[in-house]
């Protein structure tokens, strides 16, 4: 079936209606708020229930070509959206944000960079070990399944959805559905387990979080980080002033995102051309040919921001507006990806799926409980819980948990976490290596990538213990008793 612009428009309108309904449900149903599930996930699951794998199995076709309660062209449009919109999300990631020098980033966020990198590379070690020892020999799965924990947990729904074409090109189509399923498990378990860990830490005196908002407050959502705290209010007012002083701020910011995507596309095309005329010539090794656009679009966004800073144009670029653009694109990406998730695939690979989920959760808890106290010198829990949340779901999960553990940001964890992203997201968690992991496994084999990621995991861990570990009070002891400060 050939899609038209009208078909795509109908598909987008239905996503908008689903998001509206999901927000209404969150306001009315308390347990949805307590789970901190974002509206986009709820909307995606609602559309999934109305799709061909659930209601579609038990009802006659509504349309001539049906996919559950929707026409088939709607499902086809939704399936194509994630791979496109994810480029907008990543292109907007750094536009409007001050990019400090490497020394500043390292002094503020070095320990969290180490914990985050150890967490991310370790997810490959755990996943690839599980794939080589159990999933491939016992269940006959593609060894590329070893990358699913990092793609689904650390990368989240957006990355999992954006890599759908890469999975298909490499002959592992079911991997896209498994990665999306893991991303959903990661968000839910990340919030639930993270909240449990905060309560344990509070009872042991490790942190002293203030009483949270009363149950039922409508603004207790994963988007709370968009509301300015007292310390962020001046920046918030600056953004409002920038928006008021711009003739058409939304159009301007969308244009900047478009420029970033074009720069990313030119860079990727140039790199792919170099690959084709050098090492990939005559059927040689191909890696960049399978790398999606979105991580390179992120580099394009960094270039746009550096140009903005170079020519003192910051007053024309609002961080708040750019965050809204990226957030809206991410919402539509998540809804479309979940709406087209194959439940048949998940049921077919249920035991491998559960093994990957449990292994990923166990590794995240090990890093938080055992490694973070020995690497992060000060306020280790407030900072470590952010890395844990991000590694289990998305960046906002980490922000949410940090806000729960330290509502007034007395530890400075928010700033350190933000600086850490500049040395983290370009590589893993949806960055260059995340995008290249599947092609690397396909070309070199899972064992080679396992060795490579093991060396990096141990290297980051050793550096963290030997460099930052020396600054840790009561070094070598777990700091789960009494005041950590």
N, C-alpha and C positions, 0 to 999 in steps of 0.2 A: 504494500500500500504506500502511495506517495502522499506525504503530508503537505498541507497548504498552510499559508499564514493564518487563515481562519481557524484551522484545526489547532494550531499552536495557541491562538488567542483563547479558544474555548478551554484548552487544557490549563492555561494560566489562570483564567477566571475561576475554574473549579478549585485550584490550589488556594486562591485567595479566599474562597468561601469556606474551604476546609480549615484554614488558619483562623478565620473569624469564629467558626464553630468551636474549635479547640480552645480558643481563649475564653469563650463563654463557659465551656465545661470546666476549665481550671478555676473560674470564679465560683462555680456552683459546687464542685466536688472537692472536698477537703483533702482526701488522700492523694489526689493528683498534685496538689500544691506541696504536700509534705514530701512527695517523691522528688520534687524540683524538676520534673520532666518539662523540657521546653515545649512551647506550643507547637513548634514544627514537628517534633517527634510524635506528639499526640495526633496532629493532623495527618501525618504520614501513615500512622497505624490505622486511623479511621478509614482512609482511602484504601489501604491494604485489605481491611476487612470487607470492603464493598467490591473488591476486585475479583478476578477469575479464580484465585486459589482458595477463597473462603465462600462468600455468598454465591459467587458464580458457579460453584459446584452443585448447588442445591436449588437453582431456579432456572426457568427457561430463559432463552436469549431475549433481551429487551429490545435490542436493535438488530439490524440485519447482520452486522458483524459486531458482536458484543464481546466485552471483556468484563464480566461481572455486571455491575449496574451502569457501566460506561461504554460508549462506543469504542471499538478497537483502536481508532485513530488517537483517542485520548491517551490510552496506555502507551501507544507508540511515541506520542509527543513527550509524555513524562519520561520515558526511557532515554530520550535524547537530551533532556534538559541538564542533568547533573554534569555531564562532561563539558557543557558550555558555561554554565553559571559559576562553576568552581573557579574558572579563570578570573571572574570578577572579584570573587572573595579574596584570592591570593594577591591579585594585582593591587587591591586597595589596602593591603595589610599594613604597609609602612608609610603610605602617603599621608602627610599631615602630621606625622610624628617626628619629633626631634631625634636625629640619629647622632648620639654622642660619640666621642672617640673610644677606641678600643680600651685604652687604659681606664677610662671612667667606667665603662661597662664591667671590666674585669674586677675592679676594686669593689664595686657595689654588688655584683651578681656572680662572681667567680664560683663560690661554693654551690650555688644553685645550678650553674652551668654544669659543674661536675656531676651533681646528683642527677640532673635531667639527662645528660648524655649517658651516664651509666645505666639509668633506667631504660632509655630507648634502645641502646645497643644490646643490652641484656635481654630485651624482648625478642630480638632476633636469635640470640643464643638459645634461649629457652624454646622458642618456637621451632627453630631448625633442628635442635636436638630431638624434640618430640616428633618432628616429621620424619627424621632419618631412623629413629629407633622404634617408633610405633605407627605413625600414621601411614607412611609409605609401605612398610613391609606387612603390616597387619590389615590395614583397611584399603590398601591399593591406591592411596591418594597421591596426587602430584606433589613432589617435594616442595613446590612453591608455596604449599600450605604453611610452611615454616615462617613465611613473612606476614601471615595474616594477623598475628597478635599486634605487631607494630603498626600495620596499616589500619586495622580496625580500632585498636585501643588508643594508641598515640596519635594516629592520624585523624580518627573520628569519621563521622558519616560523610563529610564533604570529601575527604581524601579517598575513602572507599568508593564513593560514587564516581568521583572524577577519574579513577583508574579502571573503570569498567571496560573501556576499549582495550586497555593494555592486557587485562585478564583474557579477553576474547582473542586478541591477536596471538597470544602465547599458548593458546589451547587449554586454558584453565578457567573457563567461563563460570563454573560454579563458585570460583573463588570470590567473585564480586558479591554474590549473595551471602556467602559466609562472612566476608569482611563487614558487610552492612549489619548482619546479625550480631557480630562481635561488638561493633560500635554501639549498638543499642544496649547490649548487656553491659558494656563498659560504662556508659552514662549512668544507668540505673545502679549498678553495683558500686560505681565510684562515689555517687552521692550517698548511698546507704552506708557503705563501709566507712567512707570518710567521716560522715556524721557520727557513726559509732566510735571511731578513733578519737574524734574531738571530745566526745563525752568521757571516754576513758582518760584522755590526757587532762581534762578538767578535774576529774575526780582525784587524780594523782598530783595535782598541783603543777603540772607542766605548763598549762595555759590557764588563763582566767577570763574566758569569754563572757561578755555581758549577756543578759537575757535577750533572746532574739525577739523579733516581732511576734505579736500575738497571732495565734493560729487563725487563718482565714484572711489575713491581710492580702489584698489583691496584688501588691507589688512585690511579693516574695517569689521572685522568679529568677531564672538564670540570666536575665538581662539587667539585674540590679546593678551591675558594674557600670551601666550607662548613666546611672544617677550619681551626681557628684556628691562626694563627702565634703565636710567643711574644708579639708585641706586641698580639695580639688576645685573649690568653687571659683577661685580667680581664673583658673584655666577654662572653666565652663563659661564664665562671663566673656572671656576673650573670644571663645568660639561663637557665642551669640552675636558679639559685635562684628566678627568677621562675616557672619551670614547676613547681617543687616546691611553691611556695606558693600555687598556684592550684588550686581544687577540680577543675576539668576544663579544662585549658588548651586542648586542641584545640577543644572546643566553643565556648569563649569566643572564640578567634581566628577560627573559621569564622563566628561571629556578627558579629564586626567586619567581616569581608569582606562579609558580606551587607548590613550597614548601608551600607558604602561603595558597593556596587552599587545599592542603593535610592536613595541620594543622587544618584549619577550618572544613574540613570534619570529621577528627578524633574527634574534640571537639563536633561537632553537633551530631555525631553518639554516642559518650559517653553520652551526655546529654539526647538524645532520649532513650538510653538503661536504664539510671537511671529512666526516666519517666515511662517506660514500666514496670519496676520491683517495682515501688513504687506507686505513686498516680494514675497512669493510669491502674494499674493491675485490672483485672476482669471488664473491660469496664468502668473504671473511667475517670477522666478528662484528655484530651489530648490537649496540647498546642504546645509543641516542635515538635510533629510529623508533624505539618503543617508549621513549620517555614522553609523558604527556606535557601539555603546554603550561599547566598551572604553576609548577615550581619556578619555571623560567619567567612567567609573568610576574611572580613575586620579585624577582631580580629587576624586572622592568620597573616595578613600583619603587624600589629602592633608588634606581637611577633617576626617576622622575622627582622623588623627594630631594635627592642631592642637588638636582638642578634648581628646584624651588628654593632650597637653602642658599645655594651659591649666588642667586640673583636677588636674595632678600624678598621673596614673594610669599613668605609664610602668612602674611596678613590676609591673603586671598584664599587660603586653604584651611578649611575647618576640619579638625579631627573628628568632631561630633558628626558632621554631615557624612564624612567618609566612612565612619563606623556604621552609620545607618544604611549606607549603600551596601557595604559588605554584609551587614547583618540580614538585610532583606534578601540578598542573593543567596546567602547561606540557608535561610529559612526555606526558600523555594527549592534549593538543591536537596535539602534533607527530605522535604515532603515528597518530591518527585522520586527520589531514590527509594524511600521506604514504600511508597505506593506501588512500585514495580518489583519489590523484593519477592523472590521465588521461595514460597514456603515448602514447595516440593523438594527443593535442593536442601533446605535446612533439615527436613525430616529424613532425607536419604543419608545425610552425613551427621546425624544427631550426636552420636558418641564422639567422633573426632571434634565436632564443634564444641561440645561440653569440655573435652580434654583441653582444647586450646584456651577456652574461657577460664577454667580453673587454674591452668598454668600461668596465664597472664596475671590473674588476680593475686596468686601466691607470690609471684616475683615482685609486683608492686608493693605488697605489704612487707616483704623482706627488705626492700630498699628503704621504705619509710621507717620501719621499726629498728632495723639493725644498722644500716649504713648511714642514713641521714644524721643520726646523733653523733656519729664519729667523723663526719665531714664538715657539717655546717657549724661554725664556732658559736654563733649567737642566734637565739630564737630559732633553733633548729626545727621545732615542730611547726610553727607558723609558716616557715619557708618550705619545709619538706612536704607539708600537706598540700601545698599548691602544686608541686611537682607530681605528687601522687594523683591528684585530681586530673591534671592534664594528661598523665600517662594512661588513665582509665577512660577518658572520654574526650573532652575538648578543652581548650584553654579556659573557657568560661566556667567549667567545672572546677578547675583549680582556683580561679578567682572567687567562686562561691565559697569553697571550703576555707580559703584564707580569710574571707570576710566573716565567716562563722567563728573561726578560731581567734581572730583579732579584729573586731569590728571597727576600732578606732585607728587601726594601722600603726600602733605604737611600735611595732617591730621593724617597720620599713619594708615588710615583705612584698607589698604591692610594687614598689619601685624596683626592687631587686628582681622580682618576677618579670616585670616589663622589660628591663634591660637584658635579662637572660634570653628573652625571645629572639633578640637580634643575633645571638650566637648559637641559637638552637634551631629555630624553624627553617632557616635556609638549608639545613642539612637533613634533619630527621623530623618526625611529626608532620609529614606532608611535604618535606623539602626534597632536595635533589636525590639523596640516597633512597628515601622512601619510594620515589618514582622510579629509580633505577634498580631497585632490589630484585624485582621480578625478572627483568631482562638479564641481570647478572647471574641469577640462579639458573635461568634457562641456558645461558652460554657457558658458565663455568661449573655448574653443579652446586647442589646445596652444601656439600661438604666444604668446598673452597670458601663459600660465603660464610659458613659457620666458623671456619678458622679465622677469617678476616674480622668478623664481628666479635669473636672471643678475644682476639688480641686488643681490639679497641676498647671493649668492656673492661678488661683487666688493666689496660693502660690508664683509662680515666679513673678507675677505682684506686689504683696504686698512687696516682698523682694526687687524688683527693685526700687519701689517708696520710700521705707523707708530707704534703704541702699544707693544706688547710687543717688536717687532723692535728697538727702540732699546736694549733691555736685553740683547740677545743678544751674547755675546762674538764677536769676529771677524765682525761683522755683514756680511751680503752674501756670505759664503763658505759653501759646504757644509762641514759638520763631520763628514765621514766618515773623517777621518784623525786618529789619536791620541786623547788623552784629551779628552772633550767637557766635562769638569767645570770 
